[in-house]
Amino acid sequence: MSEQIDLGEFEQNIRQVLAEQLPIKRVHEHVNSDPLIDIRLKETLSNLGWFGLGIAEEDGGLGLSLDAAGVLYEALGRHLAPVPIMPSLVTADVLTKFGTRAQQQVWGPQLARGTVLASVSGLSEHEGRDCPLPMLTPFSDSGFVLEGDATSFIDGGSAGLFLVRSRLADGTVRYVLLETPQSGLEVLVRRTVDRTRHLADLSIRGVRVTEAAVLPGSAESINDRLELHLSLAIACDAIGGTEAILDRTIQYLKVREQFGKIVGSFQALKHRCSNLQLKTVSARIFTRHALATASAGSPEGAYLASLAKASACDAYAQVAADAVQLHGGIGYTWEHDCHLFLKRAKMNQALLGNSEQWLDKASAQLIAAMSASPRGNA
């Protein structure tokens, strides 16, 4: 179905809905209140079918590809949407690519309708190795017992399904679909500096897991797909946020007066904004290229996604930090919008590991790709 839609028109429709449903005032109200997510916005997006973006049509979804999801992530980032759609779409993508048909039939319709929200860990593969994985111990011919802790699940406090990385006694890694609530499973919510998102840790004590809840196939392949999708999702979110805060800053400089002059007329500020605009446009073009390449299934998608995650998040952090300064004293206040974007930018940088880790990962992926190609072996 993805070939039958116009992504430009799809993007305009998404932006129109979010502009109407999520003005920045509503984000401030959310930040100043207790709920983990915006339930009303979540219901709106569910009714529009956006939670089923990548799920097959026979399972109740729209059957669209990764590039369409990227358009949605970018628009949500532009509006700082406090709704847990990203981890649900990532989980649905993994299920579509690696789940059994029975798993897809059970969870696909629920994820597509938004009646069940899903979560994945925001730890990088390197960070995950530093934390002991929950132990998956055979209990009978058709089941296991899961024991241990799993950390940093994105928007996990609102989730009813977790994609958990676990290991067997022989060191084999398996991914498990863990449903909540159930006996032995405790979800511990961690509020973050970015109040439009949160993290959750899982305390897993003797939870029974059936064979039907274990994803088949290579854990390495599942992890690669998970990180590919999640890194591109975060990059797109960063691009949307970068453009939004830069637009606000430029508009402010056009009306703010100092010493009887519009401050935007000062040459130093013109140069500074030009540099920020160049960084923003460059990161956007690169991220869109990485998204299209990965969506087409090209092997180059892996290292391009790694570079996109690093470049887009770094651009967001710099532009958001400069925006605080360029707004002057008002930019440092709680009532202003600047801190909302800066906090989202810093969390995007931290999710899945910092930019240095992603640049190292991209380098390793590029070397591996060149070595595997006939030209590289020549």
N, C-alpha and C positions, 0 to 999 in steps of 0.2 A: 504493500500500500504506500510505502514511502516514496515510490516513484510517481504516485498519482497526486501528490500535493505540492504546492508551491511554498517553499520554505520562507520566502519573503512575505507572502500573505499570511502564513502561519505565525510568523514573528509579529506582524502587525496586530493580529487578533489577540495574541498573548499579551502584548504591551497594552492594548486597549483595556482588556479585562483587569490587569493589575493596576493600571492607572486609576480605574474606577473603584476597585475593591481595596486597594492598599495605598492610600496616601501616606506620606511620611508621618503625619500626625498619628495615624493608627499604629505605626511602628513604635513611636515614642510611648504611646499608651501601653503597648505590650511590654516594653522594656521596664516601665514603671509599675508593672503588676506582677502577680505570682505565676500565672499559667506558663507551662513549658513551651507550648505551641499555641498558635492562633487557630482554635477549633473552627471558628466560623469560616475562615479562609480555607482551611483544610477541606471542609464540606463543599465549598464552592468549587475547588479544584477537582474534588472527587466527582461531583456532578458533571463537570466538563469532560471527564474521562482522562485527565492528564496523568493520573496515577497508573493508567494502563498504557502509557505511551509506547513502550517497547514490548508489551505482551502480545502474543499471537491473537488474531481475531477470533479463532475458535475457542480461546480461553477468556474472551470478554474484553480484550485489549484493542488497541488501534493498530498494532503491527508496524510501527514506525521504527526507523533505524536510529543509530547513534547521533547522526547529524541533527535530526529533529529534536532529540533530547538536549543537545547542546544549545539550541535556540531557546529552549525553555529554561535551562540553567542560567543562561546569560540574563534573561528577562527577570528571573527571580532574584538574581544577584543585584540587579539594578535597583530593585525595590526592597532589598534586605528582608525578603519574605521569611517570617518566622514559622515555616511550615516544613515538616520532615519528608519532603518528596524525594530528595536526592538519595538517601540510603535505601528507600523503597524501590526506586527505579534501578539502582545498582544491583540489589538482591534479585529483582525480577529478571534482569539481564543475565545474571549468573544461572538462574533457574532455567531460562530459555536455552542457554548454550550448553549446560552441563547436567541439568536435572533429568530424572526419569520422566516418562510420560505421565505416570501416576502422580508424581510430585507437582508437575506442571498443572495437571487437572485439579488437584486439591488446592494449591496455593495461588495459581494464576488468577482465577476469577476474584478471589478475595483481595489480592493486591491491586488488581485493576479497578475494583470498586472503591478501594480505600477503606474497606471495612477492617482490614488488618494492615498495620504499618510494620515495616521491616527495618532492621538496622544492621550495619556492618561496622567493624572496628576501624577507627581512624588512625591506627598505628601503622607505621611503615613496616615492610618485611624485616628490615634490620632491627627495628625496635621490638618487633614481635619475637625475634630470636632471643632477645635479651630477657624476655618474660616467659617463664615456663608455661607451656600450653596445657589446657585441661587434659587429663588422662582419660582415654576411651578404653574401657576394659570389657571384654566379652562377658556377657552374663548368661546367655543361653544361645541356642542355635539361631535365634532371630533377633537378638538384642544386645545392648551394651549398657554399662553404667558409666556416666560421665561425672568426673570429679576434678575440681580445681577452680581457678579464677580466670576470667577474661576481661580485658579492660578497654576503655575508650571507645565505646560504641556511640556513633553519631546519632544524636536525638533518640538515644535508647530508652529514655524514660517514658516515651509515648509508644514504644514498639510492642507488638504482640508476637513478633517472629524475629529471631536472631540467627545470623549466619556465623557460626562459631568455628574457628580453626582449632582442631584437637589432634592428639597423637595417640597411637597405639604403643604397646610396650616395646615393640621392635623398632620404634622411631618413625614408623609410617605416619604421615600426616593425612588427616581426613577432615573434610568440611561437613558440619552437622547443622541441620535445621532445628532450632530449639524454640519451642513454643512456650509462651508465658500467658497467664500464670500457671504454675504447677509446683508441686511439693518439692522442696530442695533447691529451688531456684529463687535467688533474691536479686533484684535490680536496684543498684545503688546509684542515685542520680548525683552528678557533679555539675553545678552551675559554673559557667565559664565567664571570662571577661566580656565575651560576645553574648549578650543576653538574648539574641535572636536564635541562638542554638544552645545545645547543652550536650554533655557526654554522660555515659552511664557505664558502670562496671558491673560485671556479673559474678556473683558468688554461687558456685555450682557444687552442691553437696549430695552425691548419690542420686542424680537424676537419671531415670530410665530412658533410654533412647532405642527406638526400634531400628531395624535395618532400613526401613522405608524412609527414615529421616536422615540417612547418611547419603551425601551426594556421591555418585559413582565417578570413576575417572581419576585423572591425575590431579592431585592437590596443587601441583606447580602450575598447571594450565589454568585451573580455577583462580589461583592467586594472581596470575598474570592478567587475566581478564578483569578481575576485580580492581586491580590497581590501575589498569588502563582506563577503565570507565570512570573510576573515582577521581583519578588525577585530571582527566579531561573535564569532568563535572566541576571540580574546584577551580580549574583554570577559567572555564566559561563564567562561573559565578564571579570570579575576580575581575574579568573583563567588564561585565555588566556594572559592577560596583565602581570600578575605576572611571568609566565613562560618566557615570551618574555624579560622582563627587567632583570630577573635573568640570563638568558642565555647570554645576552649582557655583563652583569657585569663580569661573570666568564670568558668569552672570553677576556675581557679587562685585567683582572688580570693575565692572562696567557702570555701577551705580554708586559705589562707595567714594566719598569725597574726602580729601585731606589737603589742607592748605589751599582750599578753594579749587582744587583740581580733582578730576576723576582719577583714582589711583591706577586704573587700568591703562592710563596713558603714559605711565612711567616706563621708560625704556627697560630698566632692569626687570620689572615685573612682566613685561611683554616677552622678554627672552626666557624668563623662567617658565612661563606658561607654554611657550613654544616647545621647550625641551620636554615638559610633561606631556604635551599633546603628541609629540613624536614618539615618546616611550609608549604611550597608550595605544596609538595606531599600530605601531610595530608589533606590540604584544597581541593585539586583536587579530591582525592579519596572520601572524604565526599560529595562534591558537585555532583559528578557523581552518587553516591549512592542515594542522595536525588532526583536527576533528574529522575533516573530509577524508583524509588519508586512512585513519583508523576505521571510519565507517565503511570505506571501500574494502576493508580486509587486507590492506597492504602490510607486508612485514615492517615497513618503515614507520608504521603507526606507533609502535612501542616506544622508540627513542624520541620521536617527535612529541608524543604525549608527555614524556618525562621532561623535555625541554620546555614545553608549553606550561606545565605546572610551575616550574621554577621561574620562568620569565614573566608570566601573567601575575603570579602572586607577588613577586618583587616589585613589579610596576605598580600594583595596587597599594602596597605598603608605602612606597615612596610618594605617590600622588596623594594618598590620604593624609600622610604626615605633613606634606607641604601645604595641603589645603587648610589644615589647622592654623598654620602660621600665616597663610595668605588672608585668612579671615580676620586676623588681628585678635584682640582680646576676646571677642565674642566666640571665636572658634574653639576656645578652651572651656566653654561653659557646658553644663549638663543639658541645658535646654536646646542647644544647637544640634544640627544634624551631623557635624563633622566627626564626633567621637563614635557615632554608630558605625560609620564606614571604616574608621581606623581600626576599631575593635574587630570587625568582620575581616578586614585585611590581615591583621596579625594572626587571627585564628586560621585563616586559609593558608597562611605561610606554615603554620605549625602542623596542620593535619597531614598525615602520611609522611612526616619528616620534613626537615628544612630544605632550602634550595640547594645547599652544597651536596646533600645526599642525592637529590634528584639529578643534579648535574653529573655526579659520579655514576649514577645508574644509567643515565643517557650515554655517557662515554662507554661504559661496559657493553650496553646494548648495541651501540654503533660498531664497536670493534667485533663483537660476535657476528653481527649481520654481514660485515665486510669479509670476515673469515669464512663465512658459510657460502658466500657468493662465488661463482666460477672465476670472476675477475680477481676477487680477493685471494683465491688459492693459486692464481697464476704466478 
